[in-house]
Amino acid sequence: MIGNRPVANSMSPSDGSYVTPGTSLSLGDNIITGSGIGRHQNQWVALRSGTLSISDEIVDVIASVSTPKIPQIGEVIIGRVSRLHSKTAEIEILHIEGRNDPNRTQDALHRTADIFVSEIVDRFMPSPGDGMRSRDIVRAKVIQSEPIVKASCKGDPALGVLHSICPVCGIFLEVSDKTPDQNVKCSRCDYTGYRALSNGYGHGHILPEGLDYSSLNRGGERWTEEMDGRLGHDGARPYLSPMADYRRGEKHIIPENQIRRPSGRDGRPRREMHATTCTLCGTATKVPFEPTPGKPIRCRDCMDKIKSGEASKEELAKEREVINKMKHEAEKAAGLKVFVGGLPHSATEEEIRELIEPHGSLKKVDIVTDREGAPKGFGFIVFDDPEKGRAAIQTMKDIKLGGRRLRFEEANSGGGRRRGGRGNGKGRRDNSRRN
């Protein structure tokens, strides 16, 4: 017993034997043990799961570590087509051939692979949907492992589609050579189509001997006039399911929201890039968001430099100077936004401008109203010069309009008043008395 747990009968240890925690081992009292073997009640026991390692110097248990699978360049993978983009087929990796380990765990960042349209078959193809369809099972070779997995079905007759189903009936498509450039057909309906066939098509991942479908792929040849009219020159129609794709036909009007939607080479939505300058190194770069003045904007190299802690104090200090200068220039260009409280409901923009402009030139006067258009008793003004605007706030403490004393507070970037100041509390008390 170990604690309240029974211990298995002692086993005669042998190199490479698999043991689990609590396994009793018949070992001599004078042996040297590692951290995987312990002593309990004059008995040697395994302290972790793994394989037993016995040498002249030490006896230990080598832990069994389950490491996620990451496809490596040159390995062959089996996958299911999960998505079709305009230029890329995305496949879900189901199996890596040649791996003898029982572990089936896939690394979270490497569970899918992209097959670019030019890597599907050795001939011109406008879109991936012309050589494979959703739910097809394919065999492909890994040509890139990091940062994302990319694969190819070219260069080997064993690569390509292994299994495909009819988009209308849902039954397995049979190989057919009756119509040029249409190498699969449905035995139930009149569907015919083209797939980039593997020699293992219809036989699973084990290749049969003496079978060659490469001639049906017609590598390097031009498409027939009939088939060329069916190719997806306008994209792979990724917004349609296989069934809807068949029902709508090979040619149909693309929805306007899909036409206007910007996309990259892989057909996925493309983020608009904005030209800017790196605040750390000063080089030109592009970022997928609208740059905010006064905020750090760094190129990829500088981002890696910051994350790794390699940026020096001098570089960071210089960046702060650049950011502060940008912030000051942006503020000067935008002007100073000031909250104005206590406005009479009859006040007009002209009256407010005439009253305040002797203290500083204004860019804008805005009186806030409710849904019906009635004034709510406050508004915002924007001074041309931020410094003069801040000075004006101090000199206009006792200014009145229509018999009511006005309150001025610098507004935050979102348009509201800055919180936490003494003026806010006083303003609320005054306002409650007036109302």
C-alpha positions as CSV (number, residue, x, y, z in Angstrom):
1,M,0.0,0.0,0.0
2,I,1.0,3.6,-0.7
3,G,-1.2,5.7,1.5
4,N,-4.6,4.1,1.0
5,R,-3.8,2.8,-2.5
6,P,-2.9,-0.8,-3.2
7,V,0.5,-1.4,-5.0
8,A,0.7,-3.9,-7.8
9,N,2.8,-7.0,-7.3
10,S,6.5,-6.6,-7.9
11,M,7.6,-6.9,-11.5
12,S,11.0,-7.9,-12.7
13,P,12.3,-4.8,-14.4
14,S,13.6,-4.8,-17.9
15,D,14.9,-1.9,-20.0
16,G,12.1,-0.3,-22.0
17,S,9.2,-1.7,-19.9
18,Y,6.2,0.6,-19.5
19,V,5.3,1.5,-15.9
20,T,2.8,3.7,-14.1
21,P,2.9,5.4,-10.7
22,G,2.9,2.9,-7.9
23,T,4.2,0.0,-9.9
24,S,6.4,-2.1,-7.6
25,L,9.8,-3.0,-8.9
26,S,12.2,-5.8,-7.9
27,L,15.5,-4.0,-7.6
28,G,18.5,-4.5,-5.4
29,D,19.0,-2.3,-2.3
30,N,22.4,-1.0,-3.5
31,I,21.2,0.4,-6.9
32,I,21.4,4.1,-7.9
33,T,17.9,5.4,-8.8
34,G,16.8,8.5,-10.6
35,S,13.9,10.9,-9.8
36,G,11.4,8.6,-11.4
37,I,11.9,5.8,-8.8
38,G,11.3,6.0,-5.1
39,R,11.5,3.9,-1.9
40,H,8.4,3.0,0.1
41,Q,8.2,0.4,2.9
42,N,11.4,-1.2,1.8
43,Q,10.1,-1.5,-1.7
44,W,11.1,0.3,-4.9
45,V,8.1,1.8,-6.8
46,A,7.7,3.9,-9.9
47,L,6.8,7.5,-9.3
48,R,5.6,8.5,-12.8
49,S,4.3,6.9,-16.0
50,G,6.9,6.1,-18.6
51,T,9.5,3.6,-19.8
52,L,12.0,2.0,-17.5
53,S,15.6,2.9,-18.3
54,I,18.2,0.5,-16.9
55,S,22.0,1.2,-17.3
56,D,25.1,0.3,-15.3
57,E,25.0,3.7,-13.6
58,I,21.4,4.5,-12.8
59,V,17.8,3.1,-13.0
60,D,15.1,5.6,-13.8
61,V,11.7,6.1,-15.4
62,I,11.7,8.3,-18.6
63,A,8.4,10.2,-18.6
64,S,6.0,9.8,-21.4
65,V,5.4,13.3,-22.8
66,S,2.6,13.8,-25.3
67,T,3.8,16.5,-27.7
68,P,1.4,17.9,-30.2
69,K,2.0,17.0,-33.9
70,I,3.3,19.7,-36.1
71,P,3.6,18.8,-39.8
72,Q,7.1,19.2,-41.2
73,I,8.2,20.1,-44.7
74,G,8.2,17.1,-46.9
75,E,5.7,15.1,-44.9
76,V,2.5,13.9,-46.5
77,I,-0.8,14.8,-44.9
78,I,-4.4,13.6,-45.4
79,G,-7.0,16.4,-45.0
80,R,-10.6,17.4,-45.6
81,V,-11.4,20.5,-47.6
82,S,-13.2,22.8,-45.1
83,R,-13.2,26.1,-47.1
84,L,-12.7,27.4,-50.6
85,H,-11.4,30.9,-51.0
86,S,-10.9,32.7,-54.4
87,K,-7.2,31.5,-54.6
88,T,-6.8,29.1,-51.7
89,A,-8.3,25.8,-50.5
90,E,-8.2,25.4,-46.7
91,I,-8.0,21.8,-45.5
92,E,-8.4,20.4,-42.1
93,I,-5.5,18.0,-41.3
94,L,-6.7,14.6,-40.3
95,H,-3.5,12.5,-40.5
96,I,0.2,12.7,-41.0
97,E,1.6,9.8,-42.9
98,G,4.7,8.0,-41.6
99,R,4.1,8.8,-38.0
100,N,4.3,5.7,-35.9
101,D,3.6,7.4,-32.5
102,P,0.1,6.7,-31.1
103,N,-0.4,10.3,-30.1
104,R,-3.0,11.9,-32.3
105,T,-2.9,15.4,-30.8
106,Q,-2.7,18.2,-33.3
107,D,-1.0,21.5,-32.5
108,A,-3.7,24.2,-32.2
109,L,-1.9,26.5,-34.6
110,H,-1.2,23.8,-37.2
111,R,-4.5,22.0,-37.6
112,T,-5.2,23.4,-41.1
113,A,-3.2,23.8,-44.2
114,D,-3.6,26.1,-47.2
115,I,-3.2,24.9,-50.8
116,F,-2.7,27.7,-53.2
117,V,-4.5,27.5,-56.5
118,S,-1.2,27.0,-58.4
119,E,-0.3,24.0,-56.2
120,I,-3.5,21.9,-56.9
121,V,-2.6,20.5,-60.4
122,D,0.0,21.0,-63.1
123,R,-2.2,23.1,-65.4
124,F,-3.8,26.5,-65.4
125,M,-6.7,26.7,-62.9
126,P,-8.6,30.0,-62.1
127,S,-9.7,28.9,-58.7
128,P,-9.3,26.0,-56.2
129,G,-13.0,25.2,-56.6
130,D,-12.3,23.9,-60.1
131,G,-10.1,21.1,-58.8
132,M,-11.6,20.2,-55.4
133,R,-14.7,21.0,-53.5
134,S,-15.8,21.3,-49.9
135,R,-15.7,18.0,-48.0
136,D,-13.3,16.3,-50.5
137,I,-10.6,14.2,-48.9
138,V,-7.1,15.1,-50.3
139,R,-3.5,13.9,-49.9
140,A,-0.9,16.7,-50.1
141,K,2.8,17.3,-49.3
142,V,3.8,20.0,-46.8
143,I,5.9,22.7,-48.5
144,Q,5.9,25.2,-45.5
145,S,5.5,24.5,-41.8
146,E,5.8,27.9,-40.2
147,P,4.1,30.3,-39.4
148,I,1.2,28.5,-41.1
149,V,1.1,25.1,-42.9
150,K,1.1,25.3,-46.7
151,A,0.8,22.2,-48.9
152,S,0.9,21.1,-52.5
153,C,-0.8,18.4,-54.6
154,K,1.6,18.7,-57.5
155,G,4.7,16.7,-58.6
156,D,3.5,13.3,-57.4
157,P,0.6,11.2,-58.9
158,A,-0.1,9.9,-55.4
159,L,-1.1,13.5,-54.3
160,G,-4.6,14.9,-55.0
161,V,-8.2,14.2,-54.2
162,L,-8.8,10.7,-52.6
163,H,-12.5,10.9,-52.1
164,S,-15.3,13.3,-53.3
165,I,-19.1,13.3,-53.1
166,C,-21.7,14.5,-55.5
167,P,-22.8,18.0,-54.4
168,V,-26.4,17.1,-55.5
169,C,-26.9,13.5,-54.3
170,G,-24.2,13.2,-51.6
171,I,-22.9,9.8,-52.9
172,F,-19.4,8.9,-53.9
173,L,-18.3,10.2,-57.3
174,E,-16.9,7.6,-59.7
175,V,-14.0,8.1,-62.1
176,S,-15.0,8.7,-65.7
177,D,-13.1,9.3,-68.9
178,K,-16.0,9.7,-71.2
179,T,-15.9,13.5,-71.4
180,P,-12.6,15.4,-71.8
181,D,-11.7,17.4,-68.7
182,Q,-14.6,16.0,-66.7
183,N,-13.0,13.0,-64.9
184,V,-15.7,12.3,-62.2
185,K,-19.5,11.6,-62.5
186,C,-22.4,10.7,-60.3
187,S,-24.1,7.3,-60.9
188,R,-27.4,8.6,-59.6
189,C,-27.8,12.0,-61.3
190,D,-26.3,13.8,-64.3
191,Y,-23.6,15.6,-62.4
192,T,-20.1,15.5,-63.9
193,G,-17.1,17.5,-62.9
194,Y,-13.3,17.7,-62.6
195,R,-11.1,16.8,-59.6
196,A,-7.4,16.8,-59.3
197,L,-7.3,13.1,-58.8
198,S,-4.8,11.1,-56.8
199,N,-3.8,7.6,-57.8
200,G,-5.4,6.5,-54.5
201,Y,-8.8,7.9,-55.5
202,G,-11.5,5.7,-54.1
203,H,-9.0,3.4,-52.3
204,G,-8.3,5.3,-49.2
205,H,-4.8,6.4,-48.3
206,I,-3.2,3.1,-49.3
207,L,-2.1,3.3,-53.0
208,P,-3.2,0.4,-55.1
209,E,-0.6,-1.1,-57.5
210,G,-0.8,-0.5,-61.2
211,L,-3.4,2.3,-61.0
212,D,-2.7,5.7,-62.7
213,Y,-5.2,8.5,-62.9
214,S,-2.7,11.2,-63.8
215,S,-3.7,11.1,-67.5
216,L,-7.3,12.1,-66.5
217,N,-5.9,15.2,-64.8
218,R,-4.4,16.2,-68.3
219,G,-1.5,18.0,-66.8
220,G,-0.1,20.8,-69.0
221,E,-3.0,20.7,-71.4
222,R,-5.4,23.5,-72.3
223,W,-9.0,23.2,-71.2
224,T,-11.6,22.3,-73.7
225,E,-13.9,25.1,-74.8
226,E,-16.8,23.5,-72.9
227,M,-14.9,23.1,-69.7
228,D,-13.3,26.5,-69.9
229,G,-16.8,28.0,-69.8
230,R,-17.5,26.1,-66.5
231,L,-14.3,27.2,-64.8
232,G,-14.6,29.7,-61.9
233,H,-13.0,32.6,-63.6
234,D,-14.9,34.9,-61.2
235,G,-13.6,33.0,-58.1
236,A,-14.4,29.8,-56.3
237,R,-17.8,31.0,-55.1
238,P,-16.7,30.6,-51.4
239,Y,-20.0,32.1,-50.2
240,L,-22.0,29.1,-51.5
241,S,-22.3,25.6,-50.1
242,P,-21.7,22.8,-52.6
243,M,-25.4,22.2,-52.9
244,A,-26.2,25.9,-53.5
245,D,-23.3,26.1,-55.9
246,Y,-24.8,23.4,-58.1
247,R,-28.3,24.7,-58.0
248,R,-27.2,28.2,-59.1
249,G,-25.2,26.9,-61.9
250,E,-21.7,27.4,-63.1
251,K,-22.4,31.1,-64.0
252,H,-24.5,33.4,-61.9
253,I,-24.6,36.9,-60.6
254,I,-22.3,37.4,-57.5
255,P,-24.0,39.3,-54.6
256,E,-23.0,42.9,-54.4
257,N,-21.8,42.6,-50.9
258,Q,-19.3,40.0,-52.1
259,I,-18.1,42.1,-55.0
260,R,-17.5,45.1,-52.8
261,R,-15.8,43.2,-50.1
262,P,-12.0,43.6,-50.4
263,S,-10.0,40.4,-50.3
264,G,-6.4,39.2,-50.5
265,R,-4.8,36.6,-52.6
266,D,-6.4,33.8,-50.5
267,G,-9.9,35.3,-50.8
268,R,-10.2,36.3,-47.2
269,P,-11.3,39.8,-46.2
270,R,-8.3,42.2,-46.6
271,R,-7.7,44.8,-44.0
272,E,-7.0,48.3,-45.2
273,M,-3.4,49.2,-44.6
274,H,-2.5,52.8,-43.5
275,A,0.9,54.3,-44.3
276,T,2.7,55.7,-41.3
277,T,6.2,56.1,-39.7
278,C,7.6,53.9,-37.0
279,T,7.9,55.9,-33.8
280,L,10.9,53.9,-32.6
281,C,13.2,53.7,-35.7
282,G,11.6,56.3,-38.0
283,T,11.3,54.1,-41.0
284,A,8.2,54.1,-43.2
285,T,5.7,51.2,-42.5
286,K,2.1,50.2,-42.8
287,V,-0.4,49.2,-40.1
288,P,-3.9,47.7,-40.5
289,F,-5.6,50.5,-38.4
290,E,-5.9,54.2,-38.4
291,P,-2.8,55.6,-36.6
292,T,-3.6,57.6,-33.5
293,P,-1.4,60.7,-32.9
294,G,0.4,60.4,-29.6
295,K,0.3,56.6,-29.6
296,P,3.3,54.3,-30.3
297,I,3.3,53.0,-33.9
298,R,6.0,50.4,-34.6
299,C,7.2,48.4,-37.5
300,R,7.4,44.6,-37.2
301,D,11.1,44.6,-36.4
302,C,10.7,47.2,-33.6
303,M,7.7,45.3,-32.2
304,D,9.9,42.2,-31.9
305,K,12.6,44.3,-30.4
306,I,10.3,45.7,-27.7
307,K,8.9,42.2,-26.9
308,S,12.3,40.7,-26.5
309,G,13.5,43.6,-24.3
310,E,16.3,44.5,-26.6
311,A,15.3,48.2,-27.0
312,S,17.7,50.5,-25.1
313,K,16.7,53.2,-22.7
314,E,18.0,55.8,-25.2
315,E,15.8,54.5,-28.0
316,L,12.7,54.5,-25.7
317,A,13.4,58.0,-24.5
318,K,13.8,59.2,-28.0
319,E,10.6,57.6,-29.0
320,R,8.8,59.4,-26.1
321,E,10.0,62.7,-27.5
322,V,8.7,61.8,-30.9
323,I,5.3,60.7,-29.5
324,N,5.0,63.9,-27.4
325,K,5.8,66.0,-30.4
326,M,3.2,64.2,-32.5
327,K,0.6,64.6,-29.8
328,H,1.3,68.3,-29.5
329,E,1.1,68.8,-33.3
330,A,-2.2,66.8,-33.5
331,E,-3.7,68.7,-30.6
332,K,-2.7,72.0,-32.2
333,A,-4.2,71.0,-35.5
334,A,-7.5,69.7,-33.9
335,G,-7.8,72.6,-31.4
336,L,-9.0,72.4,-27.8
337,K,-12.5,71.0,-27.2
338,V,-14.2,72.6,-24.2
339,F,-17.4,71.6,-22.4
340,V,-19.8,74.6,-21.8
341,G,-22.4,74.1,-19.1
342,G,-25.2,76.3,-17.8
343,L,-26.3,77.5,-21.2
344,P,-29.7,79.2,-21.4
345,H,-32.2,77.3,-23.5
346,S,-32.6,80.3,-25.7
347,A,-28.9,80.8,-26.4
348,T,-27.7,80.7,-30.0
349,E,-24.4,79.8,-31.6
350,E,-23.9,83.4,-32.6
351,E,-24.4,84.7,-29.1
352,I,-21.9,82.1,-27.7
353,R,-19.3,82.9,-30.3
354,E,-19.7,86.7,-29.7
355,L,-19.3,86.2,-26.0
356,I,-16.3,83.9,-26.0
357,E,-14.2,84.9,-29.1
358,P,-12.7,87.9,-27.3
359,H,-10.9,85.3,-25.2
360,G,-9.8,83.2,-28.1
361,S,-10.7,82.3,-31.7
362,L,-13.2,79.5,-32.1
363,K,-13.3,76.7,-34.7
364,K,-16.7,75.4,-33.8
365,V,-19.7,76.0,-31.5
366,D,-22.0,73.1,-30.9
367,I,-25.2,73.3,-28.8
368,V,-26.4,69.8,-27.7
369,T,-30.1,69.1,-28.3
370,D,-32.5,66.2,-27.5
371,R,-34.3,64.0,-30.1
372,E,-36.9,66.7,-30.6
373,G,-34.3,69.3,-31.2
374,A,-34.7,71.1,-27.9
375,P,-31.5,72.5,-26.3
376,K,-30.3,70.5,-23.3
377,G,-28.5,73.4,-21.6
378,F,-24.9,72.5,-22.5
379,G,-22.7,72.3,-25.5
380,F,-19.1,72.3,-26.8
381,I,-16.7,74.8,-28.3
382,V,-13.4,74.3,-30.0
383,F,-10.6,76.8,-29.7
384,D,-8.2,77.2,-32.6
385,D,-5.2,77.5,-30.2
386,P,-5.1,74.9,-27.4
387,E,-2.8,77.1,-25.2
388,K,-5.1,80.1,-25.5
389,G,-8.1,77.9,-24.9
390,R,-6.7,76.6,-21.6
391,A,-5.9,80.2,-20.6
392,A,-9.4,81.3,-21.5
393,I,-11.0,78.6,-19.3
394,Q,-9.3,80.3,-16.3
395,T,-10.3,83.9,-17.3
396,M,-14.0,83.0,-18.0
397,K,-14.9,81.7,-14.6
398,D,-17.4,84.5,-13.9
399,I,-18.7,85.0,-17.5
400,K,-22.5,85.0,-17.8
401,L,-25.1,84.6,-20.6
402,G,-28.8,85.4,-20.2
403,G,-28.3,85.9,-16.5
404,R,-26.7,82.5,-16.0
405,R,-23.1,81.9,-15.1
406,L,-21.4,79.5,-17.6
407,R,-19.1,76.6,-16.7
408,F,-16.1,75.7,-18.8
409,E,-14.2,72.4,-18.6
410,E,-11.7,70.9,-21.0
411,A,-13.3,67.9,-22.8
412,N,-11.7,64.5,-23.1
413,S,-11.0,62.9,-26.5
414,G,-14.4,61.2,-26.5
415,G,-16.3,64.5,-26.3
416,G,-17.3,64.4,-22.6
417,R,-16.0,66.3,-19.6
418,R,-12.9,65.2,-17.8
419,R,-13.9,63.5,-14.6
420,G,-12.3,63.9,-11.2
421,G,-11.9,67.7,-11.2
422,R,-13.2,70.0,-8.7
423,G,-15.2,71.9,-11.3
424,N,-17.4,68.9,-12.1
425,G,-18.7,68.6,-8.6
426,K,-19.4,72.3,-8.3
427,G,-21.0,72.4,-11.7
428,R,-23.4,69.6,-10.7
429,R,-24.4,71.3,-7.5
430,D,-25.0,74.6,-9.2
431,N,-27.0,73.0,-11.9
432,S,-29.3,71.2,-9.5
433,R,-30.1,74.4,-7.7
434,R,-31.0,76.2,-10.9
435,N,-33.2,73.4,-12.1
